[in-house]
Structures are given as structure tokens and as C-alpha cells.
């Protein structure tokens, strides 16, 4: 790692052993990049004051009240959390792209670091957090809690994904059924934060139905469309034959990218433009999360969304 004020990209991270530390550096980096604290306006509700007892931490002393009264009072917080959040993370094999013998510079790794950074922010704001991991089935579904033990459990699960030995077997992504399940089984009026490349084998109409279901249940939704935009959208490969392997079906095709680049770009541009249009229609925040960008550029829309909600 460099200094804590750096604004990191995925290719600058070499050691994933301490995911909490990486997440903290990422948060500090984009706070610095904003030139102001994103915690401004994210007020934590408190029910009442009590007198400060000598020797205890001054962390929650109300200094504004002290300036008026010249007496030390401590804020007593509500037991109820500000906001319930679920991070929904696509773990299907296509998220391992670009595949380089290990998955630490992949779309999945990028999503994990973003998720970890958000968890740190949510914890500081006393927001409850839950985690959903899915591919063709839901692998993990937790409740949303604010306890330190629960947050540690979530970080441990994210670390397992980083260090997991992935086998080459046919596993697809079933985001539609996952989102339908989430819509029905999480606390009403939650914030659902989705990380996926949206390369689902199902029809896009099924995805639209699932997103609409989330909104029907009064959930706020942020959809991070995680892609390597240089390779997956712009198809910037050299003019020579390549062997392309579908990471979900293991199908192999030998293609010269220049022969299909135009039609490929047209197809994906149409696909993602329609998804973006539907998200706008449903009042869902759609974010183009390019893994070649810094984390701060990708995560900034979350801060804006959170500021609108509070």
C-alpha cells in the first residue's frame, strides 16, 4: 500500500490479506478526493442527552451543547439503525474476468473491495448491513445487523471469495430470481446495493421484472454494472486471432476480434442502454462501474444517493 490518502485502482492492490485495511484506505482516498467529508449530513439520530461521567470516552460528547451550557453531555443513541442495507454480489464465473490464473484483478475482486469500503461507511453511519452472494443459486443470505461480530462475519465471507479456488465448471448467473427473493425477504424500505456484470443467461425482461419488484416493495436500489469497459464493451483486442472461452459454459470460440467488433459493440450498447433506460424509468441508480477506474469514481454515486435518503 501507499499512503492512506491515495485513491486506489484495482491494479494498484497487490495484497488482499487484510481486506479491512484496504477498505479503510479506499474510503479515506475518496474522502480526500472529494475535498470534504461524505459524512456531512449523514446524521445519526439520538434520543436524549445524559451527563458525562469522568473517565469515559469523549467520543460522543455534544460539544455544541457544551459551548452553550459549559456542561459536558453525552449523546444517547437510538437502538434502531438509520437504514438497512443489503449488498447483493454476483459471484458467477463471468465475474472472474479478466482471468489471469487467479481472480485478484477481476470484476469480482473489484466488487469485493467496493463492497468492503461500503461496509466501512455503513458501519460508521450506524447502518445495518446484510450480504447476499449468488450465482445460479443464492450461496449466502444474511440478516442486516450493525454488531461488530456480524460485520466481521461478512468480511470473513468476502475474504473467502478472494482466496477461493475456483473450478472450471458450468455455473451461470441467475440475478433475476435472486432479486425477486431479496425483494420479498428483506426489511421494507431497505437500500439494495447490487454488484453484477449483468451477463445473465436469462432474458433481460426477467431482470426488469425483478428490478421493478424491488421498487414495488419500496426498496431503494443502486445497481453497479461491473465491467472491464476496455475489453468487454470496446472490445479493444489486437487484430489477430484469439481463443475466447466462456467462463460460465466453457464454450470455446476462435475469433479475430476485428471481424465482429462493430456488431459486438452494437449489441452490447443496445443491451446496456436498455437496462439503463429501465433503471431510469424505475428510479433506480444505474452506475457504470469500470474496473479500470479508481474506486472513488465508482463509489461517489453511492454517497450522493445516501445523502438524498438522509
C-alpha positions as CSV (number, residue, x, y, z in Angstrom):
1,X,0.0,0.0,0.0
2,X,0.9,3.6,-0.4
3,X,-0.1,6.4,1.8
4,X,-3.7,6.4,3.3
5,X,-4.8,9.3,1.2
6,X,-4.2,7.6,-2.2
7,X,-7.1,7.0,-4.5
8,X,-6.7,3.3,-5.4
9,X,-7.4,1.4,-8.6
10,X,-7.6,-2.4,-8.6
11,X,-4.3,-2.9,-10.4
12,X,-2.5,-1.0,-7.6
13,X,-3.6,-3.5,-4.9
14,X,-1.2,-6.5,-4.6
15,X,-2.0,-7.8,-1.1
16,X,-5.6,-8.8,-0.3
17,X,-4.8,-10.4,3.0
18,X,-6.1,-7.5,5.1
19,X,-9.4,-6.6,3.3
20,X,-10.5,-4.3,6.2
21,X,-7.3,-2.3,5.8
22,X,-7.8,-2.0,2.0
23,X,-11.4,-0.9,2.6
24,X,-10.3,1.8,5.0
25,X,-7.7,3.1,2.6
26,X,-10.2,3.2,-0.2
27,X,-12.7,5.1,1.9
28,X,-10.0,7.6,3.1
29,X,-8.9,8.0,-0.5
30,X,-12.2,9.0,-2.0
31,X,-13.0,11.2,1.0
32,X,-9.7,13.1,0.2
33,X,-10.7,13.2,-3.4
34,X,-14.0,14.9,-2.6
35,X,-12.1,17.6,-0.5
36,X,-14.8,17.3,2.1
37,X,-16.1,14.5,4.4
38,X,-19.0,12.5,2.9
39,X,-20.2,12.0,6.5
40,X,-21.5,15.6,6.4
41,X,-25.3,15.4,6.5
42,X,-25.3,11.7,7.5
43,X,-26.7,12.5,10.9
44,X,-27.1,9.7,13.5
45,X,-30.3,10.1,15.4
46,X,-30.0,10.2,19.2
47,X,-32.8,10.1,21.7
48,X,-31.5,12.2,24.6
49,X,-28.5,13.5,26.4
50,X,-27.0,12.4,29.7
51,X,-24.3,13.9,31.8
52,X,-20.8,13.0,31.0
53,X,-19.1,10.8,33.6
54,X,-15.4,11.5,34.4
55,X,-13.0,9.0,32.8
56,X,-15.3,7.8,30.0
57,X,-14.6,8.4,26.3
58,X,-15.3,11.9,25.0
59,X,-16.2,10.5,21.5
60,X,-19.9,11.2,21.9
61,X,-19.7,14.4,23.8
62,X,-22.0,17.1,22.4
63,X,-19.5,20.0,22.1
64,X,-22.1,22.4,20.6
65,X,-24.2,21.9,23.7
66,X,-21.1,22.4,25.8
67,X,-20.5,25.7,24.1
68,X,-24.0,26.9,25.1
69,X,-24.1,25.4,28.6
70,X,-20.5,24.9,29.7
71,X,-21.5,21.4,30.9
72,X,-20.5,18.1,29.3
73,X,-23.3,16.0,28.0
74,X,-23.1,12.7,26.0
75,X,-25.5,11.7,23.2
76,X,-27.5,8.6,23.9
77,X,-28.2,6.9,20.5
78,X,-31.4,5.2,19.4
79,X,-31.2,1.4,19.3
80,X,-32.9,1.5,15.9
81,X,-30.5,1.7,12.9
82,X,-30.6,4.6,10.5
83,X,-31.0,2.4,7.4
84,X,-30.9,-1.3,6.5
85,X,-28.7,-2.1,3.6
86,X,-28.1,-5.3,1.7
87,X,-25.1,-5.8,-0.6
88,X,-26.0,-8.2,-3.4
89,X,-22.9,-9.6,-5.0
90,X,-22.7,-11.7,-8.2
91,X,-20.1,-14.5,-7.8
92,X,-20.7,-16.3,-11.1
93,X,-17.6,-17.3,-13.1
94,X,-18.0,-14.4,-15.6
95,X,-17.1,-12.1,-12.7
96,X,-13.6,-13.6,-12.7
97,X,-12.8,-11.8,-16.0
98,X,-10.1,-10.8,-16.9
99,X,-8.9,-14.3,-15.9
100,X,-5.2,-14.4,-15.1
101,X,-4.6,-17.6,-13.3
102,X,-6.0,-16.0,-10.1
103,X,-9.0,-13.8,-9.5
104,X,-7.4,-10.8,-7.7
105,X,-7.6,-8.4,-10.6
106,X,-11.1,-9.4,-11.8
107,X,-14.5,-7.8,-11.7
108,X,-15.2,-9.9,-8.7
109,X,-12.2,-8.6,-6.8
110,X,-13.2,-5.0,-7.8
111,X,-16.7,-5.6,-6.5
112,X,-15.4,-7.1,-3.2
113,X,-13.2,-4.1,-2.5
114,X,-16.1,-1.7,-3.3
115,X,-18.4,-3.8,-1.0
116,X,-15.8,-3.8,1.8
117,X,-15.4,0.0,1.5
118,X,-19.2,0.5,1.7
119,X,-19.4,-1.7,4.7
120,X,-16.9,0.5,6.5
121,X,-19.0,3.6,5.6
122,X,-22.3,1.9,6.7
123,X,-20.7,0.9,10.0
124,X,-19.6,4.4,10.7
125,X,-23.1,5.7,10.0
126,X,-24.6,3.0,12.2
127,X,-26.4,1.5,9.3
128,X,-27.3,-2.2,9.4
129,X,-25.7,-4.3,6.7
130,X,-26.6,-7.6,5.2
131,X,-24.8,-9.6,2.5
132,X,-26.2,-11.7,-0.4
133,X,-23.9,-13.9,-2.6
134,X,-25.3,-15.5,-5.7
135,X,-24.5,-17.2,-8.9
136,X,-27.0,-19.8,-10.3
137,X,-28.3,-20.1,-6.7
138,X,-28.1,-17.9,-3.6
139,X,-25.0,-19.0,-1.8
140,X,-25.4,-16.7,1.2
141,X,-28.2,-14.6,2.6
142,X,-27.6,-12.8,6.0
143,X,-29.8,-10.5,8.0
144,X,-28.9,-6.8,8.2
145,X,-27.2,-6.1,11.6
146,X,-24.8,-3.5,13.0
147,X,-22.9,-5.6,15.5
148,X,-19.1,-5.9,15.3
149,X,-19.4,-9.7,15.2
150,X,-21.8,-9.6,12.3
151,X,-19.5,-7.2,10.3
152,X,-16.5,-9.5,11.0
153,X,-18.5,-12.4,9.7
154,X,-19.3,-10.5,6.4
155,X,-15.6,-9.5,6.0
156,X,-14.6,-13.2,6.5
157,X,-17.1,-14.3,3.8
158,X,-15.7,-11.7,1.4
159,X,-12.1,-12.8,2.1
160,X,-13.2,-16.4,1.3
161,X,-14.3,-15.3,-2.1
162,X,-10.9,-13.7,-2.8
163,X,-9.0,-16.8,-1.7
164,X,-11.4,-19.4,-3.1
165,X,-10.1,-22.0,-5.5
166,X,-12.4,-21.7,-8.5
167,X,-13.0,-24.8,-10.6
168,X,-13.9,-24.6,-14.3
169,X,-17.4,-25.9,-14.2
170,X,-20.7,-24.7,-15.7
171,X,-22.2,-22.2,-13.4
172,X,-24.4,-19.4,-14.7
173,X,-25.8,-16.2,-13.1
174,X,-29.4,-16.1,-12.0
175,X,-29.7,-12.5,-10.9
176,X,-33.5,-12.3,-11.6
177,X,-34.5,-15.0,-9.2
178,X,-32.1,-13.6,-6.6
179,X,-33.6,-10.1,-6.8
180,X,-37.1,-11.5,-6.5
181,X,-36.1,-13.4,-3.4
182,X,-34.4,-10.3,-1.9
183,X,-37.5,-8.2,-2.7
184,X,-39.7,-10.5,-0.6
185,X,-37.3,-11.3,2.2
186,X,-35.6,-8.1,3.3
187,X,-36.9,-5.4,5.6
188,X,-39.3,-3.0,3.9
189,X,-37.7,0.2,2.6
190,X,-34.2,-1.0,2.6
191,X,-31.3,0.1,0.4
192,X,-30.3,-2.7,-2.0
193,X,-26.8,-2.3,-3.5
194,X,-26.1,-4.7,-6.4
195,X,-22.8,-5.6,-8.0
196,X,-23.0,-7.6,-11.2
197,X,-21.8,-7.7,-14.8
198,X,-25.5,-8.4,-15.8
199,X,-24.3,-11.2,-18.1
200,X,-27.3,-13.3,-17.2
201,X,-28.3,-16.2,-19.3
202,X,-32.0,-15.3,-18.9
203,X,-33.9,-12.8,-20.9
204,X,-33.4,-9.2,-19.9
205,X,-37.1,-8.8,-19.4
206,X,-36.8,-11.1,-16.4
207,X,-34.2,-8.7,-14.9
208,X,-36.5,-5.8,-15.5
209,X,-39.3,-7.6,-13.7
210,X,-37.0,-8.3,-10.7
211,X,-35.9,-4.7,-10.5
212,X,-39.5,-3.5,-10.7
213,X,-40.4,-5.9,-7.9
214,X,-37.7,-4.3,-5.6
215,X,-39.2,-0.9,-6.3
216,X,-42.7,-2.2,-5.8
217,X,-41.6,-3.3,-2.3
218,X,-40.5,0.3,-1.6
219,X,-36.8,-0.5,-1.7
220,X,-34.2,2.0,-2.8
221,X,-31.8,0.4,-5.4
222,X,-28.3,1.1,-6.6
223,X,-27.1,-1.1,-9.5
224,X,-23.4,-1.2,-10.1
225,X,-22.8,-2.7,-13.6
226,X,-19.3,-4.0,-13.1
227,X,-17.4,-4.5,-16.3
228,X,-13.9,-4.1,-17.9
229,X,-15.1,-1.5,-20.3
230,X,-11.9,-1.5,-22.3
231,X,-12.2,-5.2,-23.2
232,X,-15.8,-6.2,-22.7
233,X,-17.5,-3.1,-24.1
234,X,-15.0,-1.5,-26.5
235,X,-13.6,-4.9,-27.4
236,X,-10.1,-3.5,-27.7
237,X,-8.1,-6.6,-28.7
238,X,-5.3,-6.6,-31.2
239,X,-6.0,-7.5,-34.9
240,X,-5.1,-11.2,-34.6
241,X,-7.0,-14.5,-33.9
242,X,-7.9,-15.2,-30.2
243,X,-9.4,-18.1,-28.4
244,X,-12.3,-16.9,-26.3
245,X,-13.6,-19.1,-23.5
246,X,-17.0,-18.6,-21.9
247,X,-16.2,-18.7,-18.2
248,X,-19.8,-19.9,-17.4
249,X,-20.3,-22.5,-20.1
250,X,-16.7,-23.3,-21.0
251,X,-17.6,-22.9,-24.7
252,X,-14.6,-22.1,-26.9
253,X,-14.6,-19.9,-30.0
254,X,-11.7,-18.9,-32.2
255,X,-12.3,-15.4,-33.5
256,X,-10.4,-12.4,-34.9
257,X,-11.9,-9.5,-32.9
258,X,-11.7,-7.1,-35.8
259,X,-14.2,-9.2,-37.7
260,X,-17.0,-8.9,-35.2
261,X,-16.1,-5.7,-33.3
262,X,-18.7,-3.5,-34.8
263,X,-21.6,-5.9,-34.4
264,X,-20.5,-6.8,-30.9
265,X,-20.3,-3.2,-29.8
266,X,-23.8,-2.5,-31.3
267,X,-25.3,-5.5,-29.5
268,X,-23.9,-4.6,-26.1
269,X,-24.5,-0.9,-26.4
270,X,-28.2,-1.7,-27.2
271,X,-28.4,-4.1,-24.3
272,X,-26.9,-1.9,-21.6
273,X,-28.7,1.2,-22.9
274,X,-32.0,-0.6,-22.5
275,X,-31.0,-1.6,-18.9
276,X,-30.0,2.0,-18.1
277,X,-33.3,3.3,-19.6
278,X,-35.4,0.8,-17.5
279,X,-33.4,1.8,-14.3
280,X,-34.2,5.4,-15.0
281,X,-37.9,4.5,-15.5
282,X,-38.0,2.7,-12.2
283,X,-36.0,5.4,-10.4
284,X,-33.0,3.1,-9.8
285,X,-29.5,4.4,-9.7
286,X,-27.6,2.7,-12.5
287,X,-23.8,3.1,-12.2
288,X,-21.3,2.1,-14.9
289,X,-18.6,0.5,-12.7
290,X,-15.5,0.2,-14.9
291,X,-12.8,-1.8,-13.1
292,X,-10.2,0.3,-14.8
293,X,-11.3,3.4,-12.9
294,X,-10.4,4.4,-9.3
295,X,-12.7,3.2,-6.6
296,X,-13.6,6.8,-5.7
297,X,-15.0,7.4,-9.1
298,X,-17.2,4.4,-8.9
299,X,-18.4,4.8,-5.3
300,X,-19.2,8.5,-5.4
301,X,-22.8,7.9,-6.7
302,X,-23.5,5.9,-3.5
303,X,-22.6,8.9,-1.4
304,X,-24.9,11.1,-3.4
305,X,-27.7,8.5,-3.0
306,X,-27.1,8.2,0.7
307,X,-27.2,12.0,1.1
308,X,-30.5,12.2,-0.7
309,X,-32.0,9.5,1.6
310,X,-30.8,11.4,4.7
